[in-house]
């Protein structure tokens, strides 16, 4: 299961959707990124985009997983 998160320019994560199957998480993340005009998904350890905003797909797992995504 996966969660979709929005990372704003201040580094704050907001939950967009929770506990989705992989395919559904991808659809939600694409739609959210398109609506916000930003990028989606990046690999762990990658530099965040210049705007600091992104839509992320992370493994569901509660606050520990969300904190690790930041």
Protein Blocks (a to p, Z undefined) as FASTA:
>chain_A
ZZdddddfkopacdfbghiafklmmmmmmmmmmmnopaehiaehiacdfklpacddddde
bjmlmmmmZZ
